[in-house]
Amino acid sequence: MALPPEVEEQIDPTRSLLVVIDMQRRHLDPEVGYHLLDPRTIPRVVAAAEKALGAARAHRVPVVHVATCSRGPVSWGAVERANPFFAYQTGKPIPGLGRPRQSGRNVEGSVYAEILPEVAPRQGEPVVVKRRYSAFYGTDLELLVRGLRTETVFLLGVNTNNCVLATAYDAFSRDLRVVVLADACGSMNGEEYHQFALRQVEAALGFVMTTGEFADLLARRGPRVSA
């Protein structure tokens, strides 16, 4: 899964961005989560995400965290539950997960919406809050990307076939170089959906690599934080 040499030569770590998508308790904490990855997959995804964050921080690659949550009811009622597919699927089994979709729990300030402590933002790392799959839709991620003069986005997180893939499509549409860190991604829909999304990225959107390869790339090409 290593990048082609001619692609690696074009990557400038100072013009790159690590986007950490929906590493939240509802997906990754078996104590409180409900739309969970396979418990056997969670340790691998979290450890890989930690490794990617460590490499990015060590080599001055900017990091942006993304979290999905909804607003609580306002005076006029619930304003963010209008999506017809979510309305249809609520209470029905989620493909691959086998448990019903739950709605109305992942609200701002809830334990479900919290980013897992192991991969939580550090001071100065922005958090983008989104309401739909893509991290670009209705957020200020594009302003961050443009302000940092980003050319390459490295994506990791949950769910590979939903939010990671939708963000990859939107990054591609903005003429950004897209790289997905495969072992730092996972899907509540299961391994088959995870692998499908990675194949779709390789077929149509960009590149796939491991966090080990990401760390090695930065070690070869990136500046390092002084001790």
C-alpha positions as CSV (number, residue, x, y, z in Angstrom):
1,M,0.0,0.0,0.0
2,A,3.0,2.3,-0.1
3,L,2.7,5.4,-2.2
4,P,4.2,5.3,-5.7
5,P,7.6,7.0,-5.6
6,E,6.5,9.7,-8.0
7,V,3.6,10.6,-5.7
8,E,5.7,10.6,-2.6
9,E,8.1,13.0,-4.2
10,Q,5.2,15.5,-4.7
11,I,4.1,15.5,-1.0
12,D,5.3,18.4,1.0
13,P,4.6,17.7,4.7
14,T,4.4,21.5,5.4
15,R,1.5,21.6,2.9
16,S,-0.2,18.5,4.3
17,L,-3.0,18.1,6.9
18,L,-4.0,15.1,9.1
19,V,-7.8,15.0,9.4
20,V,-9.0,12.8,12.3
21,I,-12.7,11.9,11.7
22,D,-15.3,10.9,14.3
23,M,-13.0,9.1,16.8
24,Q,-15.8,9.4,19.3
25,R,-17.1,7.3,22.2
26,R,-20.3,6.3,20.5
27,H,-18.1,4.3,18.0
28,L,-15.1,3.4,20.0
29,D,-15.9,3.1,23.7
30,P,-17.6,-0.3,24.5
31,E,-18.6,1.1,27.9
32,V,-21.0,3.7,26.5
33,G,-21.0,3.3,22.7
34,Y,-24.0,2.1,20.7
35,H,-22.9,2.4,17.0
36,L,-19.7,0.5,17.8
37,L,-17.0,-0.9,15.7
38,D,-16.4,-4.6,16.2
39,P,-14.7,-4.7,19.7
40,R,-11.9,-6.7,18.2
41,T,-11.2,-3.9,15.8
42,I,-11.3,-1.0,18.2
43,P,-7.8,-1.4,19.8
44,R,-6.2,-1.6,16.3
45,V,-7.9,1.5,15.1
46,V,-7.2,3.5,18.2
47,A,-3.5,2.4,18.4
48,A,-3.0,3.3,14.7
49,A,-4.6,6.7,15.1
50,E,-2.4,7.4,18.1
51,K,0.6,6.5,16.0
52,A,-0.5,8.7,13.2
53,L,-1.1,11.6,15.6
54,G,2.3,11.1,17.1
55,A,4.1,11.2,13.8
56,A,2.2,14.3,12.6
57,R,2.9,16.1,15.8
58,A,6.6,15.2,15.7
59,H,7.0,16.5,12.2
60,R,4.9,19.6,12.4
61,V,2.1,18.4,10.2
62,P,-1.1,20.3,11.2
63,V,-3.9,18.2,12.7
64,V,-7.6,18.9,12.5
65,H,-10.1,16.8,14.5
66,V,-13.7,16.3,13.2
67,A,-16.6,15.3,15.4
68,T,-20.2,14.6,14.4
69,C,-23.0,15.6,16.8
70,S,-26.4,17.2,16.7
71,R,-27.9,20.1,18.6
72,G,-30.3,19.4,21.3
73,P,-33.9,20.5,20.8
74,V,-34.4,24.3,20.6
75,S,-37.6,26.3,21.3
76,W,-39.0,25.2,17.9
77,G,-38.3,21.5,18.4
78,A,-35.6,19.2,16.9
79,V,-34.0,21.0,14.0
80,E,-31.5,18.4,12.8
81,R,-33.6,15.2,12.3
82,A,-35.0,15.9,8.9
83,N,-32.8,13.5,6.8
84,P,-35.3,11.1,5.3
85,F,-33.0,8.1,5.2
86,F,-32.0,8.5,8.9
87,A,-35.7,8.9,9.7
88,Y,-36.4,5.7,7.8
89,Q,-33.6,3.7,9.3
90,T,-34.0,4.7,12.9
91,G,-35.1,1.7,14.9
92,K,-34.2,-0.7,12.0
93,P,-31.0,-2.9,11.9
94,I,-27.9,-1.2,10.5
95,P,-26.4,-3.3,7.7
96,G,-23.4,-5.2,8.9
97,L,-23.9,-4.1,12.5
98,G,-27.1,-6.0,13.2
99,R,-28.3,-3.5,15.8
100,P,-30.9,-0.8,15.3
101,R,-29.9,2.7,14.4
102,Q,-30.4,5.0,17.4
103,S,-31.2,8.7,16.9
104,G,-31.2,11.7,19.3
105,R,-28.4,10.5,21.6
106,N,-25.3,11.9,20.0
107,V,-25.9,15.6,20.9
108,E,-23.5,18.3,21.8
109,G,-22.0,17.8,25.3
110,S,-23.1,14.2,25.6
111,V,-20.7,11.4,26.5
112,Y,-21.4,9.8,23.2
113,A,-20.1,12.8,21.3
114,E,-16.8,13.0,23.2
115,I,-13.6,12.3,21.3
116,L,-11.8,9.3,22.8
117,P,-9.2,10.6,25.3
118,E,-6.4,8.6,23.6
119,V,-6.8,10.6,20.4
120,A,-8.2,13.8,21.9
121,P,-7.1,17.2,20.5
122,R,-4.1,18.9,22.0
123,Q,-4.0,22.6,22.6
124,G,-4.0,24.5,19.3
125,E,-5.5,21.6,17.3
126,P,-8.8,22.8,15.8
127,V,-12.0,20.8,16.2
128,V,-14.5,20.9,13.3
129,V,-18.1,19.9,14.2
130,K,-20.2,18.5,11.4
131,R,-23.8,17.4,11.0
132,R,-23.5,15.1,8.0
133,Y,-21.1,12.6,6.6
134,S,-18.5,14.9,4.9
135,A,-16.2,17.0,7.1
136,F,-16.5,19.7,4.5
137,Y,-20.2,20.0,4.3
138,G,-21.5,23.0,6.4
139,T,-18.2,23.4,8.3
140,D,-15.2,25.7,8.2
141,L,-12.8,22.9,7.2
142,E,-12.3,24.4,3.8
143,L,-11.2,27.7,5.4
144,L,-8.6,25.8,7.4
145,V,-7.4,23.9,4.4
146,R,-7.1,27.1,2.4
147,G,-5.5,29.0,5.2
148,L,-2.9,26.3,5.7
149,R,-2.3,26.2,1.9
150,T,-2.9,22.4,2.1
151,E,-2.1,20.2,-0.9
152,T,-2.4,16.8,0.6
153,V,-5.0,15.5,3.2
154,F,-4.3,12.4,5.2
155,L,-7.6,10.9,6.5
156,L,-8.3,8.5,9.3
157,G,-11.2,7.6,11.4
158,V,-14.8,6.2,11.5
159,N,-16.7,5.1,9.5
160,T,-14.5,4.3,6.5
161,N,-17.5,3.8,4.2
162,N,-19.5,6.8,5.4
163,C,-17.7,9.8,6.8
164,V,-14.1,9.0,5.7
165,L,-15.3,8.2,2.2
166,A,-17.6,11.2,1.9
167,T,-14.8,13.5,3.1
168,A,-12.4,11.9,0.6
169,Y,-14.8,12.6,-2.2
170,D,-15.1,16.3,-1.2
171,A,-11.4,16.6,-0.8
172,F,-10.9,15.1,-4.3
173,S,-13.5,17.6,-5.7
174,R,-11.4,20.4,-4.3
175,D,-8.3,19.1,-6.1
176,L,-6.6,18.0,-2.9
177,R,-4.4,14.9,-2.9
178,V,-6.2,12.3,-0.9
179,V,-4.5,9.6,1.2
180,V,-6.4,7.3,3.6
181,L,-4.6,5.7,6.5
182,A,-6.2,2.2,6.3
183,D,-5.3,0.7,9.6
184,A,-6.5,3.8,11.5
185,C,-10.0,3.5,10.0
186,G,-12.9,1.2,10.7
187,S,-16.6,0.7,10.1
188,M,-19.5,-0.1,12.3
189,N,-20.9,-1.9,9.2
190,G,-18.1,-4.4,9.4
191,E,-14.9,-5.4,7.6
192,E,-16.5,-5.9,4.2
193,Y,-17.7,-2.3,4.1
194,H,-14.4,-1.0,5.4
195,Q,-12.5,-2.8,2.6
196,F,-15.0,-1.7,0.0
197,A,-14.4,2.0,0.9
198,L,-10.6,1.5,0.7
199,R,-10.9,0.0,-2.7
200,Q,-13.2,2.8,-3.9
201,V,-10.6,5.4,-2.7
202,E,-7.8,3.6,-4.7
203,A,-10.1,3.2,-7.7
204,A,-11.4,6.8,-8.0
205,L,-10.1,9.2,-5.4
206,G,-6.5,8.8,-4.2
207,F,-4.2,6.6,-2.3
208,V,-4.2,4.2,0.7
209,M,-1.3,3.6,3.1
210,T,-0.7,2.4,6.6
211,T,0.2,4.5,9.6
212,G,3.6,2.9,9.6
213,E,4.2,4.1,6.0
214,F,2.8,7.5,7.0
215,A,5.3,7.8,9.8
216,D,8.2,6.6,7.6
217,L,7.2,9.2,4.9
218,L,7.3,12.0,7.4
219,A,10.6,10.8,8.8
220,R,12.1,11.0,5.3
221,R,10.5,14.2,4.1
222,G,9.3,16.3,7.0
223,P,10.8,18.7,9.5
224,R,11.0,17.5,13.1
225,V,10.0,19.3,16.3
226,S,13.0,20.3,18.3
227,A,13.5,18.5,21.6
